[in-house]
Amino acid sequence: MRRFLYILLGAVLLTAVFSCSGSKPEGEKEIVFADEQVQQRVEDLKDKIEENPNSVIFRKQLATVYYENGEKLEAMNQLEKAFVIDPSDAEMKYMYAEIALSMGDKLKAYRAYKDVLQTPEGSAYLDRIAPMFMDAFQVTKIVGGPDNEAFGNFSGDGNKIIYQTDRNGNWDIYEYDLTTQTNKPLLTTPAHEENPDFAPDGSAFVYSSTRDDHRDVDYNQKLRDIFIYRFDNQKEWNLTTNGSNDWRPRYSPDGKYIVFVSERNDLRDVPFYEMFGNIFIMENDGRFQLALTNVEANNGSPCIAPGSTEDKGTIYFDSDRSGNYEIYKTDMKGSEAQQITFNPDANDVGPDISDRGDKIVFFSDRDGNYEIYLMNTDGSAQQRLTSNPADDLNPVFSPDGTKILFHSNRDGNYDLFLLDLTQQSSTASAPDVIRNIDNAIIKLQK
């Protein structure tokens, strides 16, 4: 996009960008602050604006006072009036963007950030704006196309990825070889096969499937069971056969156990989509299925920490028992769960623990859309890894802990991406950031 070449053109464009804002309707009651010092500051600035109607300095100061005292709409209103006088002030545009973003108006904020970068002073704001639209580490698409690919997991040696795809019209299980960069189908049936996970020794994989639900109902109402497929004899069988909805199986790092989610304990007479899921564990042949949680909430995405045993182990999962989704942990016997993330205004979802047992990767919408985050196993040192207007979901570690696999709709549909923790992103250029902002605006307008 071009820089603003003329002040007049800039004013016209900015009027379009900043229209439909929180401007105060004619006749609206004047804002009065209870704090006398704040109110006096407002009155003094209004007097100065009346005396100097073509100066933006006092309008900017007045906008700041309004913003700092919770009157965000009036702050934006004052900035819009200042833009008419000077449409090229980068600092005012940046302030406008920050206020809009704090109010949840991403479309208006993104347009303003773009305008900032297109000013002659835009390079000075690049370090502040780029992290919102550019990844912190190198991200590469590894499996993608017009179809959806999702819920990938690594093989034990880290050379292959197993995932689900709808390229055949329903969900099937495929394998991607990272060495040869080739795909091959592992399981394709008329039913839906989802959530695959390799056994650590590579002898089998588990997954959920609707194949045993023969009711003539929509896919979203089909019941899933947990199945296992063995490579040596190419046979598969149902491990749960429970008549409930069972899904999201994950092996323990030693391959002895499988954790999964089930609705079997919810005996309420409610529609299927209102049923609660709880965390279960079983041996790798389906025996001794034990509930680890039993609460009236949605619990999901379980994973078992390395080194866990029946007597001493840890399972991480997400749950909305506190109102929003947070990440919790419990032991192998289902003792009282402990909460490890605390973000009441957002959702923290989908934990996966590294093979060293020292880090957890998860995704969260705390910054407006779902991004990938990293933290210690006690919830400390939370770090954002991706910054993209799309949703980055369901991250998992590679066995060596240097890469993170996730799926994202960055290109319109869901594809598999690989984030390399050993390769930080190079310094972003203004055109790169503007391109990502444009893509974000397009997504918001759909």
VOVEXZA-726279 format. One record per residue (C-alpha): x, y, z; residue in three letters; chain; residue number from 1. Coordinates in pm, 1 decimal, decimal comma. Example, Ala and Ser with C-alpha at 12.3 -4.5 7.8 and 13.67 -1.06 7.14 Angstrom:
VEXFI       px       py       pz resn chain resi
VEXFI   1230,0   -450,0    780,0  ALA     A    1
VEXFI   1367,0   -106,0    714,0  SER     A    2
***
This chain:
VEXFI       px       py       pz resn chain resi
VEXFI      0,0      0,0      0,0  MET     A    1
VEXFI    121,0    351,8    -80,0  ARG     A    2
VEXFI    232,2    606,2    174,2  ARG     A    3
VEXFI     11,6    908,7    214,5  PHE     A    4
VEXFI    142,9   1154,0    -45,7  LEU     A    5
VEXFI    -75,7   1449,6     26,4  TYR     A    6
VEXFI   -224,0   1582,1    345,3  ILE     A    7
VEXFI   -563,2   1617,3    179,5  LEU     A    8
VEXFI   -561,7   1258,2     56,5  LEU     A    9
VEXFI   -447,8   1145,6    401,2  GLY     A   10
VEXFI   -735,6   1325,6    565,7  ALA     A   11
VEXFI   -986,8   1159,8    332,6  VAL     A   12
VEXFI   -846,7    812,9    391,6  LEU     A   13
VEXFI   -827,6    859,3    765,5  LEU     A   14
VEXFI  -1185,9    975,8    775,3  THR     A   15
VEXFI  -1283,7    646,0    611,9  ALA     A   16
VEXFI  -1064,9    444,4    844,2  VAL     A   17
VEXFI  -1181,5    605,5   1162,3  PHE     A   18
VEXFI  -1548,9    640,3   1079,4  SER     A   19
VEXFI  -1813,8    460,3   1282,0  CYS     A   20
VEXFI  -1613,3    519,0   1596,9  SER     A   21
VEXFI  -1728,0    611,3   1939,8  GLY     A   22
VEXFI  -1791,1    972,1   1853,9  SER     A   23
VEXFI  -2027,5   1138,8   2098,2  LYS     A   24
VEXFI  -2375,1   1193,5   1949,1  PRO     A   25
VEXFI  -2498,9   1548,8   1937,9  GLU     A   26
VEXFI  -2672,9   1640,6   2261,2  GLY     A   27
VEXFI  -2509,3   1363,4   2464,3  GLU     A   28
VEXFI  -2449,4   1449,7   2828,8  LYS     A   29
VEXFI  -2102,3   1584,3   2900,4  GLU     A   30
VEXFI  -1864,7   1351,9   3083,7  ILE     A   31
VEXFI  -1791,6   1465,4   3437,7  VAL     A   32
VEXFI  -1524,9   1298,2   3652,4  PHE     A   33
VEXFI  -1568,3   1249,4   4024,9  ALA     A   34
VEXFI  -1198,4   1320,8   4075,7  ASP     A   35
VEXFI  -1178,3   1698,9   4094,8  GLU     A   36
VEXFI   -817,1   1710,7   3977,7  GLN     A   37
VEXFI   -898,4   1505,4   3668,0  VAL     A   38
VEXFI  -1204,0   1719,1   3596,0  GLN     A   39
VEXFI   -998,9   2037,6   3631,6  GLN     A   40
VEXFI   -737,0   1896,6   3393,0  ARG     A   41
VEXFI  -1010,1   1823,4   3137,9  VAL     A   42
VEXFI  -1155,6   2174,9   3167,7  GLU     A   43
VEXFI   -810,8   2334,9   3130,6  ASP     A   44
VEXFI   -737,5   2133,4   2815,7  LEU     A   45
VEXFI  -1076,6   2219,6   2666,7  LYS     A   46
VEXFI  -1002,3   2589,0   2722,8  ASP     A   47
VEXFI   -665,7   2553,8   2551,5  LYS     A   48
VEXFI   -826,5   2371,2   2257,2  ILE     A   49
VEXFI  -1079,7   2655,0   2223,5  GLU     A   50
VEXFI   -795,9   2907,4   2223,6  GLU     A   51
VEXFI   -581,4   2699,6   1981,9  ASN     A   52
VEXFI   -827,0   2513,7   1757,7  PRO     A   53
VEXFI   -560,1   2412,3   1502,4  ASN     A   54
VEXFI   -321,0   2258,9   1753,9  SER     A   55
VEXFI   -324,2   1880,2   1796,4  VAL     A   56
VEXFI   -109,2   1881,8   2110,9  ILE     A   57
VEXFI   -391,4   1967,6   2349,3  PHE     A   58
VEXFI   -635,9   1725,9   2184,0  ARG     A   59
VEXFI   -379,5   1449,1   2219,9  LYS     A   60
VEXFI   -334,0   1535,5   2586,8  GLN     A   61
VEXFI   -710,3   1541,3   2638,7  LEU     A   62
VEXFI   -743,4   1202,1   2469,8  ALA     A   63
VEXFI   -478,3   1066,6   2704,6  THR     A   64
VEXFI   -663,5   1193,4   3011,3  VAL     A   65
VEXFI   -988,1   1036,2   2892,5  TYR     A   66
VEXFI   -816,7    704,7   2812,8  TYR     A   67
VEXFI   -631,3    685,3   3144,0  GLU     A   68
VEXFI   -958,1    743,4   3329,0  ASN     A   69
VEXFI  -1163,3    482,2   3147,8  GLY     A   70
VEXFI  -1337,8    698,1   2888,2  GLU     A   71
VEXFI  -1203,9    518,3   2582,1  LYS     A   72
VEXFI  -1476,6    623,8   2340,3  LEU     A   73
VEXFI  -1426,4    989,7   2423,0  GLU     A   74
VEXFI  -1049,9    944,4   2385,9  ALA     A   75
VEXFI  -1102,6    808,5   2034,6  MET     A   76
VEXFI  -1340,4   1094,4   1960,7  ASN     A   77
VEXFI  -1073,0   1350,3   2053,4  GLN     A   78
VEXFI   -812,1   1173,2   1840,7  LEU     A   79
VEXFI  -1045,4   1169,4   1541,0  GLU     A   80
VEXFI  -1086,8   1546,2   1571,4  LYS     A   81
VEXFI   -707,9   1578,6   1586,6  ALA     A   82
VEXFI   -668,5   1366,2   1270,0  PHE     A   83
VEXFI   -870,2   1622,1   1074,5  VAL     A   84
VEXFI   -605,7   1880,8   1166,3  ILE     A   85
VEXFI   -299,6   1656,1   1118,9  ASP     A   86
VEXFI   -364,0   1319,9    952,2  PRO     A   87
VEXFI      6,9   1233,5    945,3  SER     A   88
VEXFI     78,5   1216,4   1320,0  ASP     A   89
VEXFI    211,6    861,9   1372,8  ALA     A   90
VEXFI    197,1    873,7   1752,5  GLU     A   91
VEXFI   -170,9    965,5   1750,5  MET     A   92
VEXFI   -245,3    683,6   1506,7  LYS     A   93
VEXFI    -59,3    438,3   1727,4  TYR     A   94
VEXFI   -248,5    559,6   2033,3  MET     A   95
VEXFI   -574,7    522,9   1843,2  TYR     A   96
VEXFI   -483,9    166,3   1747,5  ALA     A   97
VEXFI   -397,7     74,3   2105,6  GLU     A   98
VEXFI   -726,4    212,8   2237,0  ILE     A   99
VEXFI   -928,3     34,7   1967,1  ALA     A  100
VEXFI   -752,8   -293,9   2040,2  LEU     A  101
VEXFI   -816,7   -257,9   2413,6  SER     A  102
VEXFI  -1186,7   -219,2   2330,4  MET     A  103
VEXFI  -1187,8   -534,0   2115,8  GLY     A  104
VEXFI  -1229,3   -348,5   1785,7  ASP     A  105
VEXFI   -958,1   -536,6   1599,0  LYS     A  106
VEXFI  -1061,5   -417,6   1254,6  LEU     A  107
VEXFI  -1023,6    -51,8   1348,0  LYS     A  108
VEXFI   -700,9   -124,0   1539,5  ALA     A  109
VEXFI   -538,5   -317,4   1254,3  TYR     A  110
VEXFI   -619,1    -43,1   1003,8  ARG     A  111
VEXFI   -465,5    213,6   1237,1  ALA     A  112
VEXFI   -150,1      3,6   1292,4  TYR     A  113
VEXFI   -113,8    -22,4    916,7  LYS     A  114
VEXFI   -147,7    354,1    884,1  ASP     A  115
VEXFI    127,3    399,6   1143,8  VAL     A  116
VEXFI    369,1    184,2    944,8  LEU     A  117
VEXFI    291,2    377,5    628,1  GLN     A  118
VEXFI    396,1    711,4    775,9  THR     A  119
VEXFI    752,8    842,9    730,9  PRO     A  120
VEXFI    811,4    761,9   1100,4  GLU     A  121
VEXFI    665,9    410,9   1066,1  GLY     A  122
VEXFI    998,3    229,4   1106,8  SER     A  123
VEXFI   1024,6    364,9   1461,4  ALA     A  124
VEXFI    707,7    170,2   1553,6  TYR     A  125
VEXFI    801,9   -155,6   1384,1  LEU     A  126
VEXFI    935,7   -323,6   1698,8  ASP     A  127
VEXFI    611,0   -246,0   1880,9  ARG     A  128
VEXFI    371,8   -353,3   1606,0  ILE     A  129
VEXFI    553,9   -649,2   1447,1  ALA     A  130
VEXFI    520,3   -888,5   1747,4  PRO     A  131
VEXFI    141,5   -874,3   1710,0  MET     A  132
VEXFI    157,9   -998,2   1351,9  PHE     A  133
VEXFI    485,7  -1192,9   1316,6  MET     A  134
VEXFI    598,6  -1519,2   1480,0  ASP     A  135
VEXFI    885,9  -1512,5   1729,7  ALA     A  136
VEXFI   1037,8  -1828,7   1577,6  PHE     A  137
VEXFI   1064,6  -1969,8   1229,2  GLN     A  138
VEXFI    739,5  -2136,5   1121,4  VAL     A  139
VEXFI    714,1  -2363,2    816,1  THR     A  140
VEXFI    409,7  -2524,1    659,8  LYS     A  141
VEXFI    479,1  -2895,4    616,5  ILE     A  142
VEXFI    143,5  -3041,0    510,0  VAL     A  143
VEXFI   -109,7  -2822,2    335,3  GLY     A  144
VEXFI   -345,6  -2780,8     45,3  GLY     A  145
VEXFI   -711,6  -2723,4    -27,7  PRO     A  146
VEXFI   -818,2  -2981,1    232,8  ASP     A  147
VEXFI   -793,2  -2971,6    611,4  ASN     A  148
VEXFI   -508,8  -3136,5    802,4  GLU     A  149
VEXFI   -517,1  -3133,0   1181,9  ALA     A  150
VEXFI   -423,5  -3295,4   1514,3  PHE     A  151
VEXFI    -74,7  -3409,9   1421,0  GLY     A  152
VEXFI    155,8  -3612,9   1646,9  ASN     A  153
VEXFI    517,8  -3724,3   1609,0  PHE     A  154
VEXFI    647,0  -4079,7   1588,4  SER     A  155
VEXFI    879,5  -4188,6   1867,4  GLY     A  156
VEXFI   1190,0  -4126,6   1654,8  ASP     A  157
VEXFI   1061,7  -3787,2   1538,8  GLY     A  158
VEXFI   1086,1  -3878,5   1169,2  ASN     A  159
VEXFI    715,5  -3911,8   1094,7  LYS     A  160
VEXFI    392,0  -3731,2   1170,9  ILE     A  161
VEXFI     51,0  -3892,4   1198,2  ILE     A  162
VEXFI   -252,4  -3670,1   1143,1  TYR     A  163
VEXFI   -613,7  -3653,5   1030,9  GLN     A  164
VEXFI   -728,7  -3511,1    696,6  THR     A  165
VEXFI  -1060,6  -3469,1    517,4  ASP     A  166
VEXFI   -913,4  -3491,9    166,8  ARG     A  167
VEXFI  -1138,8  -3790,3     90,6  ASN     A  168
VEXFI  -1458,4  -3620,9    209,4  GLY     A  169
VEXFI  -1442,3  -3746,2    568,0  ASN     A  170
VEXFI  -1170,3  -3762,7    832,0  TRP     A  171
VEXFI   -903,3  -4026,1    759,8  ASP     A  172
VEXFI   -560,6  -4100,8    906,6  ILE     A  173
VEXFI   -245,5  -4020,0    707,5  TYR     A  174
VEXFI    127,6  -4025,1    773,0  GLU     A  175
VEXFI    384,9  -3768,4    665,5  TYR     A  176
VEXFI    752,4  -3866,7    640,5  ASP     A  177
VEXFI    969,4  -3569,7    736,2  LEU     A  178
VEXFI   1275,7  -3726,2    572,2  THR     A  179
VEXFI   1126,8  -3801,3    230,9  THR     A  180
VEXFI    858,2  -3529,9    256,0  GLN     A  181
VEXFI    592,5  -3773,0    136,0  THR     A  182
VEXFI    238,8  -3854,5    251,4  ASN     A  183
VEXFI     67,2  -4189,8    261,3  LYS     A  184
VEXFI   -272,4  -4306,6    389,7  PRO     A  185
VEXFI   -276,9  -4528,5    696,7  LEU     A  186
VEXFI   -650,1  -4568,3    745,7  LEU     A  187
VEXFI   -930,0  -4464,6    510,6  THR     A  188
VEXFI  -1286,8  -4576,6    575,6  THR     A  189
VEXFI  -1636,1  -4430,4    522,8  PRO     A  190
VEXFI  -1640,5  -4345,4    895,4  ALA     A  191
VEXFI  -1455,3  -4056,4   1058,7  HIS     A  192
VEXFI  -1114,0  -4139,6   1207,7  GLU     A  193
VEXFI   -963,9  -3864,3   1422,4  GLU     A  194
VEXFI   -705,5  -3773,9   1690,2  ASN     A  195
VEXFI   -435,1  -4027,1   1597,1  PRO     A  196
VEXFI   -127,9  -4088,8   1812,9  ASP     A  197
VEXFI    168,9  -4317,9   1745,2  PHE     A  198
VEXFI    268,4  -4576,9   2004,4  ALA     A  199
VEXFI    614,5  -4470,7   2129,0  PRO     A  200
VEXFI    776,0  -4787,4   1985,4  ASP     A  201
VEXFI    607,5  -4737,4   1646,4  GLY     A  202
VEXFI    420,5  -5068,1   1660,0  SER     A  203
VEXFI     70,7  -4920,2   1649,4  ALA     A  204
VEXFI   -138,7  -4607,9   1665,7  PHE     A  205
VEXFI   -456,9  -4517,4   1852,7  VAL     A  206
VEXFI   -736,8  -4299,4   1724,5  TYR     A  207
VEXFI  -1107,0  -4226,8   1767,8  SER     A  208
VEXFI  -1364,4  -4344,2   1514,9  SER     A  209
VEXFI  -1738,6  -4332,0   1451,0  THR     A  210
VEXFI  -1739,3  -4667,6   1268,0  ARG     A  211
VEXFI  -1936,8  -4855,6   1534,1  ASP     A  212
VEXFI  -2216,5  -4598,3   1548,4  ASP     A  213
VEXFI  -2452,7  -4720,4   1277,1  HIS     A  214
VEXFI  -2730,1  -4470,7   1347,0  ARG     A  215
VEXFI  -2849,7  -4261,0   1056,4  ASP     A  216
VEXFI  -2760,6  -3926,2   1214,9  VAL     A  217
VEXFI  -2538,3  -3633,0   1128,3  ASP     A  218
VEXFI  -2164,9  -3670,6   1180,3  TYR     A  219
VEXFI  -2168,5  -3426,3   1471,8  ASN     A  220
VEXFI  -2409,4  -3656,1   1656,6  GLN     A  221
VEXFI  -2213,4  -3976,2   1594,5  LYS     A  222
VEXFI  -2056,9  -4147,8   1894,8  LEU     A  223
VEXFI  -1683,9  -4213,3   1885,9  ARG     A  224
VEXFI  -1485,4  -4498,5   2036,6  ASP     A  225
VEXFI  -1112,6  -4542,1   2088,0  ILE     A  226
VEXFI   -949,0  -4787,2   1845,9  PHE     A  227
VEXFI   -600,4  -4928,0   1804,6  ILE     A  228
VEXFI   -432,8  -5024,7   1475,7  TYR     A  229
VEXFI   -130,9  -5256,6   1479,2  ARG     A  230
VEXFI    120,4  -5239,6   1195,9  PHE     A  231
VEXFI    244,5  -5600,5   1227,0  ASP     A  232
VEXFI    -86,7  -5766,0   1136,3  ASN     A  233
VEXFI   -273,6  -5460,9   1000,7  GLN     A  234
VEXFI   -561,6  -5527,3   1237,1  LYS     A  235
VEXFI   -760,5  -5283,6   1445,8  GLU     A  236
VEXFI  -1006,7  -5319,4   1729,0  TRP     A  237
VEXFI  -1226,3  -5114,2   1956,3  ASN     A  238
VEXFI  -1076,6  -5052,4   2300,6  LEU     A  239
VEXFI  -1368,2  -4876,1   2466,7  THR     A  240
VEXFI  -1698,4  -5027,1   2335,6  THR     A  241
VEXFI  -1883,0  -4818,5   2591,4  ASN     A  242
VEXFI  -2181,6  -4674,3   2408,0  GLY     A  243
VEXFI  -2065,7  -4325,3   2500,7  SER     A  244
VEXFI  -1859,3  -4062,5   2326,9  ASN     A  245
VEXFI  -1486,5  -4143,1   2372,4  ASP     A  246
VEXFI  -1213,8  -3945,3   2197,2  TRP     A  247
VEXFI   -872,4  -3773,3   2206,5  ARG     A  248
VEXFI   -651,0  -4073,0   2300,6  PRO     A  249
VEXFI   -283,7  -4017,4   2388,7  ARG     A  250
VEXFI    -17,8  -4272,8   2480,5  TYR     A  251
VEXFI    199,1  -4235,3   2788,2  SER     A  252
VEXFI    567,3  -4182,4   2696,4  PRO     A  253
VEXFI    644,3  -4544,6   2791,6  ASP     A  254
VEXFI    350,3  -4678,7   2588,7  GLY     A  255
VEXFI    187,9  -4860,9   2882,2  LYS     A  256
VEXFI   -116,7  -4637,8   2921,7  TYR     A  257
VEXFI   -363,4  -4441,2   2712,1  ILE     A  258
VEXFI   -548,5  -4135,0   2838,7  VAL     A  259
VEXFI   -864,8  -4017,3   2668,4  PHE     A  260
VEXFI  -1182,7  -3813,5   2710,4  VAL     A  261
VEXFI  -1523,9  -3971,1   2768,5  SER     A  262
VEXFI  -1879,4  -3859,4   2838,3  GLU     A  263
VEXFI  -1979,6  -4192,2   2996,3  ARG     A  264
VEXFI  -2013,9  -4049,2   3347,8  ASN     A  265
VEXFI  -2263,4  -3780,5   3249,4  ASP     A  266
VEXFI  -2601,4  -3941,6   3321,8  LEU     A  267
VEXFI  -2806,0  -3623,4   3284,6  ARG     A  268
VEXFI  -3094,6  -3616,5   3038,1  ASP     A  269
VEXFI  -2950,6  -3341,9   2818,5  VAL     A  270
VEXFI  -2878,3  -3300,2   2445,9  PRO     A  271
VEXFI  -2556,2  -3468,5   2331,6  PHE     A  272
VEXFI  -2381,9  -3135,1   2274,4  TYR     A  273
VEXFI  -2433,4  -3036,2   2639,6  GLU     A  274
VEXFI  -2276,6  -3347,3   2790,7  MET     A  275
VEXFI  -1964,1  -3312,7   3001,8  PHE     A  276
VEXFI  -1641,2  -3488,0   2911,8  GLY     A  277
VEXFI  -1405,1  -3624,3   3176,8  ASN     A  278
VEXFI  -1050,4  -3759,6   3169,3  ILE     A  279
VEXFI   -998,1  -4137,4   3173,1  PHE     A  280
VEXFI   -697,7  -4368,2   3168,1  ILE     A  281
VEXFI   -663,4  -4730,5   3060,5  MET     A  282
VEXFI   -392,5  -4983,4   2987,2  GLU     A  283
VEXFI   -275,9  -4992,8   2625,5  ASN     A  284
VEXFI   -497,1  -5294,7   2550,2  ASP     A  285
VEXFI   -811,6  -5126,8   2683,7  GLY     A  286
VEXFI   -824,3  -5290,4   3028,0  ARG     A  287
VEXFI   -892,8  -5117,1   3360,8  PHE     A  288
VEXFI  -1056,4  -4797,0   3239,5  GLN     A  289
VEXFI  -1048,7  -4547,5   3526,0  LEU     A  290
VEXFI  -1198,7  -4199,5   3556,8  ALA     A  291
VEXFI   -940,2  -3943,7   3665,9  LEU     A  292
VEXFI  -1187,2  -3654,8   3680,9  THR     A  293
VEXFI  -1556,8  -3663,3   3760,1  ASN     A  294
VEXFI  -1689,0  -3308,6   3761,9  VAL     A  295
VEXFI  -1971,3  -3130,4   3583,8  GLU     A  296
VEXFI  -1746,1  -2947,4   3342,5  ALA     A  297
VEXFI  -1574,7  -2995,5   3009,0  ASN     A  298
VEXFI  -1236,7  -3160,8   3055,6  ASN     A  299
VEXFI  -1010,4  -3242,4   2763,8  GLY     A  300
VEXFI   -670,7  -3267,7   2591,4  SER     A  301
VEXFI   -501,4  -3503,3   2842,1  PRO     A  302
VEXFI   -131,9  -3589,8   2823,9  CYS     A  303
VEXFI     86,7  -3797,8   3056,5  ILE     A  304
VEXFI    417,8  -3662,9   3186,7  ALA     A  305
VEXFI    733,2  -3865,5   3114,3  PRO     A  306
VEXFI    843,0  -4094,0   3395,5  GLY     A  307
VEXFI    488,6  -4139,8   3521,8  SER     A  308
VEXFI    400,8  -4467,3   3691,6  THR     A  309
VEXFI     82,6  -4600,0   3846,4  GLU     A  310
VEXFI    203,4  -4494,5   4190,5  ASP     A  311
VEXFI    366,1  -4166,2   4094,5  LYS     A  312
VEXFI    268,0  -3980,3   3781,8  GLY     A  313
VEXFI    118,2  -3661,7   3645,5  THR     A  314
VEXFI   -148,4  -3595,8   3384,9  ILE     A  315
VEXFI   -209,1  -3249,9   3240,9  TYR     A  316
VEXFI   -541,2  -3147,6   3085,9  PHE     A  317
VEXFI   -767,0  -2848,9   3026,3  ASP     A  318
VEXFI  -1101,4  -2781,0   3191,6  SER     A  319
VEXFI  -1366,8  -2508,2   3204,7  ASP     A  320
VEXFI  -1465,4  -2588,5   3565,1  ARG     A  321
VEXFI  -1372,5  -2234,3   3668,7  SER     A  322
VEXFI  -1584,8  -2075,5   3394,8  GLY     A  323
VEXFI  -1320,1  -2043,2   3124,6  ASN     A  324
VEXFI  -1067,2  -2303,1   3013,4  TYR     A  325
VEXFI   -753,4  -2332,9   3224,8  GLU     A  326
VEXFI   -482,2  -2598,4   3245,6  ILE     A  327
VEXFI   -481,1  -2844,1   3537,6  TYR     A  328
VEXFI   -288,9  -3146,9   3655,1  LYS     A  329
VEXFI   -376,8  -3459,6   3849,4  THR     A  330
VEXFI   -206,8  -3789,5   3929,2  ASP     A  331
VEXFI   -256,3  -4136,8   3783,7  MET     A  332
VEXFI   -522,3  -4217,9   4043,8  LYS     A  333
VEXFI   -736,2  -3909,9   3992,1  GLY     A  334
VEXFI   -659,5  -3715,1   4307,4  SER     A  335
VEXFI   -795,3  -3362,9   4335,1  GLU     A  336
VEXFI   -685,6  -3159,8   4034,0  ALA     A  337
VEXFI   -454,7  -2860,9   4073,2  GLN     A  338
VEXFI   -493,1  -2553,0   3853,4  GLN     A  339
VEXFI   -168,4  -2424,7   3698,7  ILE     A  340
VEXFI   -280,0  -2139,5   3469,8  THR     A  341
VEXFI   -485,9  -1845,4   3588,7  PHE     A  342
VEXFI   -620,7  -1627,9   3308,3  ASN     A  343
VEXFI   -987,3  -1561,8   3394,2  PRO     A  344
VEXFI  -1045,4  -1343,6   3088,4  ASP     A  345
VEXFI   -915,9  -1599,4   2836,6  ALA     A  346
VEXFI   -898,1  -1970,0   2755,7  ASN     A  347
VEXFI   -581,3  -2178,8   2798,3  ASP     A  348
VEXFI   -623,3  -2506,6   2613,1  VAL     A  349
VEXFI   -450,6  -2817,3   2477,8  GLY     A  350
VEXFI   -141,4  -2882,3   2694,3  PRO     A  351
VEXFI    143,7  -3103,3   2574,9  ASP     A  352
VEXFI    451,4  -3178,7   2783,4  ILE     A  353
VEXFI    806,0  -3211,0   2650,5  SER     A  354
VEXFI    987,7  -3545,6   2664,8  ASP     A  355
VEXFI   1223,1  -3394,0   2922,8  ARG     A  356
VEXFI    921,5  -3310,4   3137,5  GLY     A  357
VEXFI   1024,6  -2949,7   3192,3  ASP     A  358
VEXFI    802,1  -2749,7   2954,4  LYS     A  359
VEXFI    436,6  -2736,3   2852,8  ILE     A  360
VEXFI    314,5  -2597,5   2523,0  VAL     A  361
VEXFI    -50,0  -2492,1   2484,6  PHE     A  362
VEXFI   -270,9  -2247,4   2298,5  PHE     A  363
VEXFI   -458,4  -1946,5   2433,1  SER     A  364
VEXFI   -685,1  -1665,4   2312,7  ASP     A  365
VEXFI   -563,6  -1416,7   2575,3  ARG     A  366
VEXFI   -440,3  -1180,3   2301,9  ASP     A  367
VEXFI   -757,3  -1186,9   2092,3  GLY     A  368
VEXFI   -715,1  -1503,4   1887,3  ASN     A  369
VEXFI   -559,8  -1842,4   1953,7  TYR     A  370
VEXFI   -179,5  -1842,0   1962,5  GLU     A  371
VEXFI     82,8  -2091,3   2081,4  ILE     A  372
VEXFI    241,1  -2040,6   2425,2  TYR     A  373
VEXFI    516,6  -2206,4   2626,3  LEU     A  374
VEXFI    552,8  -2232,9   3005,8  MET     A  375
VEXFI    716,6  -2428,7   3284,5  ASN     A  376
VEXFI    522,6  -2721,9   3427,2  THR     A  377
VEXFI    419,4  -2515,8   3730,5  ASP     A  378
VEXFI    263,5  -2249,8   3506,5  GLY     A  379
VEXFI    546,8  -1998,5   3541,2  SER     A  380
VEXFI    744,3  -1817,5   3266,9  ALA     A  381
VEXFI    463,1  -1810,0   3013,4  GLN     A  382
VEXFI    591,5  -1705,4   2670,6  GLN     A  383
VEXFI    402,1  -1638,7   2347,7  ARG     A  384
VEXFI    555,3  -1823,3   2050,9  LEU     A  385
VEXFI    332,3  -1731,7   1755,2  THR     A  386
VEXFI    176,5  -1405,7   1643,5  SER     A  387
VEXFI    -60,1  -1443,5   1353,5  ASN     A  388
VEXFI   -414,5  -1319,9   1287,3  PRO     A  389
VEXFI   -521,1  -1680,9   1222,4  ALA     A  390
VEXFI   -587,2  -1942,2   1493,1  ASP     A  391
VEXFI   -287,3  -2158,5   1586,4  ASP     A  392
VEXFI   -411,1  -2472,2   1764,3  LEU     A  393
VEXFI   -320,3  -2802,2   1933,1  ASN     A  394
VEXFI     59,7  -2780,5   1961,1  PRO     A  395
VEXFI    276,7  -3086,1   2037,5  VAL     A  396
VEXFI    650,0  -3118,9   2100,3  PHE     A  397
VEXFI    887,9  -3314,3   1881,2  SER     A  398
VEXFI   1067,4  -3590,8   2076,6  PRO     A  399
VEXFI   1387,4  -3384,9   2099,8  ASP     A  400
VEXFI   1193,9  -3080,7   2220,3  GLY     A  401
VEXFI   1331,6  -2846,3   1953,5  THR     A  402
VEXFI   1018,6  -2821,4   1738,2  LYS     A  403
VEXFI    646,4  -2774,5   1788,9  ILE     A  404
VEXFI    384,3  -2911,5   1551,2  LEU     A  405
VEXFI     45,9  -2739,6   1530,6  PHE     A  406
VEXFI   -241,5  -2682,9   1290,9  HIS     A  407
VEXFI   -359,3  -2341,8   1176,9  SER     A  408
VEXFI   -596,3  -2178,2    930,9  ASN     A  409
VEXFI   -335,9  -1921,3    824,4  ARG     A  410
VEXFI   -405,5  -1992,2    457,9  ASP     A  411
VEXFI   -783,0  -2023,0    483,1  GLY     A  412
VEXFI   -815,8  -2389,1    579,8  ASN     A  413
VEXFI   -633,1  -2595,3    840,2  TYR     A  414
VEXFI   -279,4  -2708,5    757,4  ASP     A  415
VEXFI      8,1  -2850,6    962,2  LEU     A  416
VEXFI    293,0  -2616,9   1059,7  PHE     A  417
VEXFI    626,1  -2670,8   1230,3  LEU     A  418
VEXFI    776,9  -2412,1   1466,1  LEU     A  419
VEXFI   1153,4  -2438,7   1519,8  ASP     A  420
VEXFI   1254,3  -2328,7   1870,4  LEU     A  421
VEXFI   1619,2  -2314,4   1760,2  THR     A  422
VEXFI   1554,0  -2057,3   1486,8  GLN     A  423
VEXFI   1431,1  -1713,9   1586,7  GLN     A  424
VEXFI   1253,0  -1514,5   1319,4  SER     A  425
VEXFI   1462,1  -1259,0   1137,3  SER     A  426
VEXFI   1381,5   -892,2   1191,6  THR     A  427
VEXFI   1050,8   -820,7   1024,5  ALA     A  428
VEXFI   1027,0   -554,3    757,0  SER     A  429
VEXFI    742,4   -305,8    736,0  ALA     A  430
VEXFI    611,8   -459,8    408,6  PRO     A  431
VEXFI    603,4   -804,9    573,2  ASP     A  432
VEXFI    406,5   -675,2    870,3  VAL     A  433
VEXFI    171,9   -474,4    647,6  ILE     A  434
VEXFI    106,5   -785,3    439,1  ARG     A  435
VEXFI      9,5   -979,2    752,0  ASN     A  436
VEXFI   -208,2   -691,2    868,4  ILE     A  437
VEXFI   -385,7   -691,1    531,0  ASP     A  438
VEXFI   -446,9  -1065,6    565,9  ASN     A  439
VEXFI   -582,8  -1010,0    915,9  ALA     A  440
VEXFI   -819,3   -740,6    791,0  ILE     A  441
VEXFI   -945,0   -969,2    513,4  ILE     A  442
VEXFI  -1019,5  -1244,4    767,2  LYS     A  443
VEXFI  -1207,4  -1004,0    992,4  LEU     A  444
VEXFI  -1421,6   -881,3    705,5  GLN     A  445
VEXFI  -1531,9  -1230,1    598,4  LYS     A  446
***
